[in-house]
Amino acid sequence: MSKEPVRTEAAPAPFQGAPYSQAIKANGLVFVSGQLALRPGEKELVPGDITEQTEQVFANLTAILEASGSSLAQLVKTTVFLQNLDDFAGMNEVYAKYVGDTPPARSTVEVAKLPSGALVEVEAIALA
């Protein structure tokens, strides 16, 4: 089995030069690293609430999946990290727009803190 890194300028580079890939393709799957509400080339989160941040997260996921030859329609599992579980409804409203009629399996957890004060982070696994 081989693994192939995925890299696109249409999504943020690894956070502060950290040693990870935007995604890895391996064995027919794409493993996308957790995405924050950062625009490519910017260091500050998009302004706004949970819905604006979730929109940017999905823009990043879309770009990375497309660069890998996959798409949101091929998602099989996501993990959503929320700084505050009270934001679940707002995140879920945006999430539902992107995952289609056959949504992936999902875990959603509240965490104490996310990088840069983000409200949401999403990691994903999709079919390649």
Secondary structure in CASP SS format (residue, H / E / C, confidence):
PFRMAT SS
TARGET T0000
AUTHOR 0000-0000-0000
METHOD secondary structure of the structure
MODEL  1
M C 1.00
S C 1.00
K E 1.00
E E 1.00
P E 1.00
V E 1.00
R C 1.00
T C 1.00
E C 1.00
A C 1.00
A C 1.00
P C 1.00
A C 1.00
P C 1.00
F H 1.00
Q H 1.00
G H 1.00
A C 1.00
P C 1.00
Y C 1.00
S C 1.00
Q C 1.00
A E 1.00
I E 1.00
K E 1.00
A E 1.00
N C 1.00
G C 1.00
L E 1.00
V E 1.00
F E 1.00
V E 1.00
S E 1.00
G E 1.00
Q E 1.00
L C 1.00
A C 1.00
L E 1.00
R C 1.00
P C 1.00
G C 1.00
E C 1.00
K C 1.00
E C 1.00
L E 1.00
V C 1.00
P C 1.00
G C 1.00
D C 1.00
I H 1.00
T H 1.00
E H 1.00
Q H 1.00
T H 1.00
E H 1.00
Q H 1.00
V H 1.00
F H 1.00
A H 1.00
N H 1.00
L H 1.00
T H 1.00
A H 1.00
I H 1.00
L H 1.00
E H 1.00
A H 1.00
S H 1.00
G C 1.00
S C 1.00
S C 1.00
L H 1.00
A H 1.00
Q H 1.00
L E 1.00
V E 1.00
K E 1.00
T E 1.00
T E 1.00
V E 1.00
F E 1.00
L E 1.00
Q C 1.00
N C 1.00
L H 1.00
D H 1.00
D H 1.00
F H 1.00
A H 1.00
G H 1.00
M H 1.00
N H 1.00
E H 1.00
V H 1.00
Y H 1.00
A H 1.00
K H 1.00
Y H 1.00
V H 1.00
G C 1.00
D C 1.00
T C 1.00
P C 1.00
P C 1.00
A E 1.00
R E 1.00
S E 1.00
T E 1.00
V E 1.00
E E 1.00
V C 1.00
A C 1.00
K C 1.00
L C 1.00
P H 1.00
S H 1.00
G H 1.00
A C 1.00
L C 1.00
V E 1.00
E E 1.00
V E 1.00
E E 1.00
A E 1.00
I E 1.00
A E 1.00
L E 1.00
A C 1.00
END
